[in-house]
Amino acid sequence: MPDALKIVTSVASEPEAELIVERLKAGGISAIAQRTIGGPQWGFSGAQDVFVDEDDLERAHELLASEEGSFSDEELGRLSEEAVQHEAPPDPPSKTD
């Protein structure tokens, strides 16, 4: 039977959640993120929970605690920019009549 998933942390946005998932995976811990509220209409904003296997929970907490404060503004800014570009709808065609 697979391990139960447990919340290791909650963050304010999808870019932050992606960054944490990347850090955990780099540490050998499988992780996923899921929006805590809202739906697709919220875009990349809105809180996200990051989940790991129950057996990895303590190690994940330790890894994140050891890196606390190490998420640079540049990393978060880059991820936010990528998220906005990824989601932005194309400009409507202009009328030239």
HELIX and SHEET records of a PDB file:
HELIX    1   1 GLU A   14  ALA A   26  1                                  13    
HELIX    2   2 PRO A   40  TRP A   42  5                                   3    
HELIX    3   3 GLU A   54  ASP A   56  5                                   3    
HELIX    4   4 LEU A   57  SER A   66  1                                  10    
HELIX    5   5 ASP A   73  GLU A   87  1                                  15    
SHEET    1   A 3 LEU A   5  SER A  13  0                                        
SHEET    2   A 3 SER A  45  ASP A  53 -1                                        
SHEET    3   A 3 ALA A  31  ARG A  35 -1                                        
END                                                                             
